[in-house]
């Protein structure tokens, strides 16, 4: 896991999400990324990281968020 030092009021050791997800996708040979529209702003940053790593850029698809009665995004609940 990649972590960074804190800045301002952030605690030390927050995960470097952008880098971590790109490295994981490259390692797992991910070809398609389907995620919520709330991640659209992450895509350009991640594309730059793919290019910096000289890795193939996956196809991205962003789906509208599903909102609950309170007009907030529904949270996934996984049970096995």
N, CA, C and O atoms as CSV, one atom per row, in Angstrom:
chain,resi,resn,atom,element,x,y,z
A,1,UNK,N,N,0.849,-1.173,0.000
A,1,UNK,CA,C,0.000,0.000,0.000
A,1,UNK,C,C,0.888,1.227,0.000
A,1,UNK,O,O,1.859,1.314,0.752
A,2,UNK,N,N,0.548,2.145,-0.833
A,2,UNK,CA,C,1.259,3.412,-0.878
A,2,UNK,C,C,0.558,4.403,0.030
A,2,UNK,O,O,-0.666,4.533,-0.010
A,3,UNK,N,N,1.332,5.103,0.850
A,3,UNK,CA,C,0.756,6.107,1.740
A,3,UNK,C,C,1.543,7.404,1.603
A,3,UNK,O,O,2.686,7.417,1.145
A,4,UNK,N,N,0.913,8.471,2.003
A,4,UNK,CA,C,1.572,9.772,1.935
A,4,UNK,C,C,1.522,10.449,3.291
A,4,UNK,O,O,0.753,10.069,4.174
A,5,UNK,N,N,2.354,11.449,3.429
A,5,UNK,CA,C,2.319,12.205,4.676
A,5,UNK,C,C,1.084,13.094,4.666
A,5,UNK,O,O,0.556,13.432,3.606
A,6,UNK,N,N,0.631,13.465,5.851
A,6,UNK,CA,C,-0.555,14.313,5.951
A,6,UNK,C,C,-0.243,15.743,5.592
A,6,UNK,O,O,0.904,16.183,5.681
A,7,UNK,N,N,-1.267,16.468,5.186
A,7,UNK,CA,C,-1.102,17.901,4.939
A,7,UNK,C,C,-2.294,18.612,5.559
A,7,UNK,O,O,-3.403,18.078,5.596
A,8,UNK,N,N,-2.059,19.795,6.034
A,8,UNK,CA,C,-3.090,20.591,6.725
A,8,UNK,C,C,-3.679,19.771,7.863
A,8,UNK,O,O,-2.956,19.380,8.780
A,9,UNK,N,N,-4.983,19.505,7.816
A,9,UNK,CA,C,-5.624,18.779,8.910
A,9,UNK,C,C,-5.778,17.284,8.621
A,9,UNK,O,O,-6.453,16.579,9.371
A,10,UNK,N,N,-5.160,16.791,7.541
A,10,UNK,CA,C,-5.255,15.368,7.208
A,10,UNK,C,C,-4.286,14.561,8.070
A,10,UNK,O,O,-3.183,15.023,8.361
A,11,UNK,N,N,-4.687,13.377,8.471
A,11,UNK,CA,C,-3.777,12.536,9.245
A,11,UNK,C,C,-2.672,11.946,8.361
A,11,UNK,O,O,-2.848,11.773,7.155
A,12,UNK,N,N,-1.562,11.651,8.972
A,12,UNK,CA,C,-0.455,11.008,8.265
A,12,UNK,C,C,-0.885,9.609,7.822
A,12,UNK,O,O,-1.604,8.911,8.537
A,13,UNK,N,N,-0.440,9.221,6.649
A,13,UNK,CA,C,-0.637,7.845,6.220
A,13,UNK,C,C,-1.869,7.577,5.390
A,13,UNK,O,O,-2.274,6.420,5.278
A,14,UNK,N,N,-2.493,8.591,4.798
A,14,UNK,CA,C,-3.624,8.331,3.920
A,14,UNK,C,C,-3.137,7.578,2.680
A,14,UNK,O,O,-2.049,7.836,2.166
A,15,UNK,N,N,-3.956,6.654,2.220
A,15,UNK,CA,C,-3.597,5.889,1.025
A,15,UNK,C,C,-3.578,6.794,-0.200
A,15,UNK,O,O,-4.403,7.698,-0.331
A,16,UNK,N,N,-2.640,6.542,-1.080
A,16,UNK,CA,C,-2.571,7.276,-2.340
A,16,UNK,C,C,-3.481,6.561,-3.330
A,16,UNK,O,O,-3.022,5.742,-4.126
A,17,UNK,N,N,-4.754,6.868,-3.277
A,17,UNK,CA,C,-5.776,6.165,-4.052
A,17,UNK,C,C,-5.459,6.115,-5.545
A,17,UNK,O,O,-5.496,5.046,-6.154
A,18,UNK,N,N,-5.149,7.260,-6.129
A,18,UNK,CA,C,-4.964,7.295,-7.586
A,18,UNK,C,C,-3.859,6.344,-8.038
A,18,UNK,O,O,-4.050,5.554,-8.963
A,19,UNK,N,N,-2.714,6.422,-7.385
A,19,UNK,CA,C,-1.590,5.567,-7.769
A,19,UNK,C,C,-1.887,4.104,-7.461
A,19,UNK,O,O,-1.596,3.223,-8.270
A,20,UNK,N,N,-2.462,3.849,-6.298
A,20,UNK,CA,C,-2.743,2.465,-5.891
A,20,UNK,C,C,-3.680,1.770,-6.861
A,20,UNK,O,O,-3.436,0.627,-7.249
A,21,UNK,N,N,-4.753,2.450,-7.259
A,21,UNK,CA,C,-5.732,1.818,-8.137
A,21,UNK,C,C,-5.150,1.564,-9.522
A,21,UNK,O,O,-5.454,0.545,-10.141
A,22,UNK,N,N,-4.327,2.465,-10.010
A,22,UNK,CA,C,-3.714,2.275,-11.329
A,22,UNK,C,C,-2.712,1.121,-11.297
A,22,UNK,O,O,-2.720,0.271,-12.187
A,23,UNK,N,N,-1.864,1.084,-10.295
A,23,UNK,CA,C,-0.887,-0.007,-10.187
A,23,UNK,C,C,-1.608,-1.349,-10.060
A,23,UNK,O,O,-1.191,-2.333,-10.671
A,24,UNK,N,N,-2.677,-1.397,-9.278
A,24,UNK,CA,C,-3.451,-2.626,-9.121
A,24,UNK,C,C,-4.095,-3.040,-10.449
A,24,UNK,O,O,-4.067,-4.217,-10.809
A,25,UNK,N,N,-4.672,-2.085,-11.175
A,25,UNK,CA,C,-5.292,-2.392,-12.466
A,25,UNK,C,C,-4.263,-2.928,-13.463
A,25,UNK,O,O,-4.539,-3.883,-14.189
A,26,UNK,N,N,-3.092,-2.319,-13.497
A,26,UNK,CA,C,-2.034,-2.779,-14.401
A,26,UNK,C,C,-1.610,-4.197,-14.019
A,26,UNK,O,O,-1.482,-5.063,-14.884
A,27,UNK,N,N,-1.395,-4.428,-12.738
A,27,UNK,CA,C,-0.985,-5.747,-12.254
A,27,UNK,C,C,-2.012,-6.822,-12.588
A,27,UNK,O,O,-1.653,-7.951,-12.923
A,28,UNK,N,N,-3.303,-6.462,-12.493
A,28,UNK,CA,C,-4.369,-7.430,-12.742
A,28,UNK,C,C,-4.806,-7.468,-14.207
A,28,UNK,O,O,-5.729,-8.197,-14.571
A,29,UNK,N,N,-4.130,-6.671,-15.042
A,29,UNK,CA,C,-4.436,-6.608,-16.481
A,29,UNK,C,C,-5.905,-6.259,-16.748
A,29,UNK,O,O,-6.561,-6.877,-17.587
A,30,UNK,N,N,-6.398,-5.270,-16.027
A,30,UNK,CA,C,-7.776,-4.809,-16.186
A,30,UNK,C,C,-7.903,-4.103,-17.537
A,30,UNK,O,O,-7.085,-3.247,-17.876
A,31,UNK,N,N,-8.935,-4.466,-18.306
A,31,UNK,CA,C,-9.139,-3.870,-19.623
A,31,UNK,C,C,-10.318,-2.898,-19.653
A,31,UNK,O,O,-10.366,-2.011,-20.505
A,32,UNK,N,N,-11.272,-3.059,-18.727
A,32,UNK,CA,C,-12.459,-2.215,-18.689
A,32,UNK,C,C,-12.738,-1.809,-17.234
A,32,UNK,O,O,-12.687,-2.641,-16.329
A,33,UNK,N,N,-13.028,-0.546,-17.028
A,33,UNK,CA,C,-13.365,-0.040,-15.700
A,33,UNK,C,C,-14.771,0.547,-15.774
A,33,UNK,O,O,-15.009,1.510,-16.503
A,34,UNK,N,N,-15.696,-0.034,-15.019
A,34,UNK,CA,C,-17.075,0.460,-14.970
A,34,UNK,C,C,-17.326,0.915,-13.540
A,34,UNK,O,O,-17.210,0.125,-12.603
A,35,UNK,N,N,-17.668,2.180,-13.372
A,35,UNK,CA,C,-17.842,2.722,-12.028
A,35,UNK,C,C,-18.840,3.866,-12.050
A,35,UNK,O,O,-19.317,4.271,-13.110
A,36,UNK,N,N,-19.147,4.376,-10.878
A,36,UNK,CA,C,-20.117,5.448,-10.742
A,36,UNK,C,C,-19.614,6.762,-11.293
A,36,UNK,O,O,-18.409,6.993,-11.395
A,37,UNK,N,N,-20.558,7.623,-11.649
A,37,UNK,CA,C,-20.229,8.937,-12.202
A,37,UNK,C,C,-19.447,9.799,-11.213
A,37,UNK,O,O,-18.801,10.767,-11.614
A,38,UNK,N,N,-19.499,9.459,-9.929
A,38,UNK,CA,C,-18.749,10.226,-8.939
A,38,UNK,C,C,-17.239,10.047,-9.095
A,38,UNK,O,O,-16.468,10.753,-8.444
A,39,UNK,N,N,-16.807,9.122,-9.941
A,39,UNK,CA,C,-15.374,8.899,-10.177
A,39,UNK,C,C,-14.883,9.501,-11.492
A,39,UNK,O,O,-13.738,9.277,-11.885
A,40,UNK,N,N,-15.740,10.261,-12.175
A,40,UNK,CA,C,-15.324,10.871,-13.438
A,40,UNK,C,C,-14.094,11.749,-13.248
A,40,UNK,O,O,-13.195,11.745,-14.089
A,41,UNK,N,N,-14.046,12.489,-12.167
A,41,UNK,CA,C,-12.914,13.399,-11.946
A,41,UNK,C,C,-11.601,12.653,-11.704
A,41,UNK,O,O,-10.531,13.239,-11.863
A,42,UNK,N,N,-11.657,11.383,-11.326
A,42,UNK,CA,C,-10.441,10.596,-11.124
A,42,UNK,C,C,-9.819,10.149,-12.440
A,42,UNK,O,O,-8.611,9.920,-12.510
A,43,UNK,N,N,-10.633,10.023,-13.481
A,43,UNK,CA,C,-10.180,9.425,-14.734
A,43,UNK,C,C,-8.991,10.148,-15.376
A,43,UNK,O,O,-8.018,9.475,-15.718
A,44,UNK,N,N,-9.005,11.470,-15.563
A,44,UNK,CA,C,-7.847,12.119,-16.197
A,44,UNK,C,C,-6.547,11.908,-15.416
A,44,UNK,O,O,-5.488,11.708,-16.012
A,45,UNK,N,N,-6.626,11.952,-14.090
A,45,UNK,CA,C,-5.430,11.737,-13.271
A,45,UNK,C,C,-4.902,10.324,-13.473
A,45,UNK,O,O,-3.695,10.111,-13.585
A,46,UNK,N,N,-5.821,9.360,-13.518
A,46,UNK,CA,C,-5.416,7.974,-13.669
A,46,UNK,C,C,-4.855,7.706,-15.065
A,46,UNK,O,O,-3.909,6.932,-15.214
A,47,UNK,N,N,-5.427,8.337,-16.079
A,47,UNK,CA,C,-4.903,8.177,-17.440
A,47,UNK,C,C,-3.452,8.672,-17.500
A,47,UNK,O,O,-2.605,8.044,-18.135
A,48,UNK,N,N,-3.174,9.790,-16.842
A,48,UNK,CA,C,-1.784,10.285,-16.802
A,48,UNK,C,C,-0.852,9.278,-16.137
A,48,UNK,O,O,0.284,9.099,-16.575
A,49,UNK,N,N,-1.327,8.625,-15.089
A,49,UNK,CA,C,-0.504,7.627,-14.408
A,49,UNK,C,C,-0.281,6.395,-15.287
A,49,UNK,O,O,0.821,5.847,-15.314
A,50,UNK,N,N,-1.313,5.957,-16.001
A,50,UNK,CA,C,-1.142,4.830,-16.935
A,50,UNK,C,C,-0.069,5.170,-17.958
A,50,UNK,O,O,0.804,4.353,-18.252
A,51,UNK,N,N,-0.141,6.379,-18.497
A,51,UNK,CA,C,0.850,6.803,-19.497
A,51,UNK,C,C,2.250,6.856,-18.899
A,51,UNK,O,O,3.215,6.426,-19.530
A,52,UNK,N,N,2.361,7.384,-17.676
A,52,UNK,CA,C,3.665,7.471,-17.015
A,52,UNK,C,C,4.263,6.091,-16.784
A,52,UNK,O,O,5.483,5.922,-16.807
A,53,UNK,N,N,3.399,5.106,-16.559
A,53,UNK,CA,C,3.863,3.730,-16.356
A,53,UNK,C,C,3.995,2.965,-17.673
A,53,UNK,O,O,4.330,1.780,-17.680
A,54,UNK,N,N,3.730,3.649,-18.779
A,54,UNK,CA,C,3.769,3.039,-20.107
A,54,UNK,C,C,2.882,1.796,-20.158
A,54,UNK,O,O,3.255,0.770,-20.726
A,55,UNK,N,N,1.689,1.912,-19.545
A,55,UNK,CA,C,0.743,0.797,-19.475
A,55,UNK,C,C,-0.445,1.083,-20.392
A,55,UNK,O,O,-0.744,2.235,-20.706
A,56,UNK,N,N,-1.102,0.030,-20.805
A,56,UNK,CA,C,-2.303,0.182,-21.635
A,56,UNK,C,C,-3.418,0.824,-20.811
A,56,UNK,O,O,-3.659,0.441,-19.666
A,57,UNK,N,N,-4.084,1.792,-21.403
A,57,UNK,CA,C,-5.164,2.492,-20.715
A,57,UNK,C,C,-6.454,1.709,-20.931
A,57,UNK,O,O,-6.820,1.431,-22.073
A,58,UNK,N,N,-7.151,1.350,-19.850
A,58,UNK,CA,C,-8.400,0.603,-20.004
A,58,UNK,C,C,-9.518,1.476,-20.575
A,58,UNK,O,O,-9.403,2.700,-20.630
A,59,UNK,N,N,-10.578,0.835,-20.990
A,59,UNK,CA,C,-11.776,1.543,-21.421
A,59,UNK,C,C,-12.561,1.902,-20.163
A,59,UNK,O,O,-12.803,1.045,-19.312
A,60,UNK,N,N,-12.958,3.161,-20.046
A,60,UNK,CA,C,-13.692,3.624,-18.872
A,60,UNK,C,C,-15.160,3.834,-19.214
A,60,UNK,O,O,-15.488,4.360,-20.277
A,61,UNK,N,N,-16.039,3.422,-18.311
A,61,UNK,CA,C,-17.473,3.693,-18.420
A,61,UNK,C,C,-17.938,4.182,-17.059
A,61,UNK,O,O,-17.606,3.598,-16.028
A,62,UNK,N,N,-18.702,5.248,-17.070
A,62,UNK,CA,C,-19.221,5.822,-15.825
A,62,UNK,C,C,-20.740,5.791,-15.868
A,62,UNK,O,O,-21.360,6.313,-16.794
A,63,UNK,N,N,-21.328,5.175,-14.860
A,63,UNK,CA,C,-22.775,5.024,-14.782
A,63,UNK,C,C,-23.362,6.035,-13.805
A,63,UNK,O,O,-22.711,6.415,-12.832
A,64,UNK,N,N,-24.601,6.471,-14.065
A,64,UNK,CA,C,-25.237,7.396,-13.117
A,64,UNK,C,C,-25.370,6.747,-11.740
A,64,UNK,O,O,-25.532,5.532,-11.620
A,65,UNK,N,N,-25.300,7.575,-10.721
A,65,UNK,CA,C,-25.467,7.070,-9.359
A,65,UNK,C,C,-26.925,6.705,-9.116
A,65,UNK,O,O,-27.830,7.355,-9.640
A,66,UNK,N,N,-27.145,5.685,-8.335
A,66,UNK,CA,C,-28.491,5.308,-7.928
A,66,UNK,C,C,-28.735,5.975,-6.580
A,66,UNK,O,O,-28.020,5.722,-5.611
A,67,UNK,N,N,-29.744,6.822,-6.533
A,67,UNK,CA,C,-30.015,7.590,-5.326
A,67,UNK,C,C,-31.174,6.988,-4.543
A,67,UNK,O,O,-32.130,6.470,-5.119
A,68,UNK,N,N,-31.073,7.066,-3.235
A,68,UNK,CA,C,-32.127,6.580,-2.350
A,68,UNK,C,C,-33.185,7.649,-2.121
A,68,UNK,O,O,-33.163,8.706,-2.751
A,69,UNK,N,N,-34.094,7.365,-1.231
A,69,UNK,CA,C,-35.192,8.301,-0.926
A,69,UNK,C,C,-34.699,9.639,-0.407
A,69,UNK,O,O,-35.351,10.666,-0.595
A,70,UNK,N,N,-33.549,9.625,0.243
A,70,UNK,CA,C,-33.000,10.865,0.799
A,70,UNK,C,C,-32.128,11.606,-0.214
A,70,UNK,O,O,-31.438,12.563,0.139
A,71,UNK,N,N,-32.160,11.173,-1.449
A,71,UNK,CA,C,-31.381,11.753,-2.543
A,71,UNK,C,C,-29.883,11.706,-2.247
A,71,UNK,O,O,-29.146,12.632,-2.587
A,72,UNK,N,N,-29.456,10.656,-1.631
A,72,UNK,CA,C,-28.036,10.388,-1.407
A,72,UNK,C,C,-27.711,9.054,-2.068
A,72,UNK,O,O,-28.583,8.193,-2.184
A,73,UNK,N,N,-26.456,8.872,-2.505
A,73,UNK,CA,C,-26.107,7.623,-3.184
A,73,UNK,C,C,-26.335,6.405,-2.287
A,73,UNK,O,O,-26.030,6.426,-1.095
A,74,UNK,N,N,-26.875,5.354,-2.885
A,74,UNK,CA,C,-27.029,4.100,-2.145
A,74,UNK,C,C,-25.658,3.477,-1.952
A,74,UNK,O,O,-24.809,3.558,-2.839
A,75,UNK,N,N,-25.438,2.870,-0.826
A,75,UNK,CA,C,-24.180,2.215,-0.536
A,75,UNK,C,C,-24.326,0.714,-0.807
A,75,UNK,O,O,-25.333,0.108,-0.439
A,76,UNK,N,N,-23.332,0.129,-1.443
A,76,UNK,CA,C,-23.369,-1.299,-1.722
A,76,UNK,C,C,-23.249,-2.074,-0.416
A,76,UNK,O,O,-22.479,-1.699,0.468
A,77,UNK,N,N,-23.989,-3.120,-0.305
A,77,UNK,CA,C,-23.927,-3.986,0.866
A,77,UNK,C,C,-23.754,-5.413,0.376
A,77,UNK,O,O,-24.665,-5.996,-0.212
A,78,UNK,N,N,-22.577,-5.969,0.626
A,78,UNK,CA,C,-22.267,-7.307,0.124
A,78,UNK,C,C,-22.390,-8.321,1.240
A,78,UNK,O,O,-21.828,-8.134,2.319
A,79,UNK,N,N,-23.106,-9.368,0.995
A,79,UNK,CA,C,-23.226,-10.464,1.960
A,79,UNK,C,C,-22.942,-11.769,1.229
A,79,UNK,O,O,-23.459,-12.015,0.140
A,80,UNK,N,N,-22.126,-12.582,1.839
A,80,UNK,CA,C,-21.761,-13.861,1.214
A,80,UNK,C,C,-22.376,-15.008,1.978
A,80,UNK,O,O,-22.186,-16.167,1.611
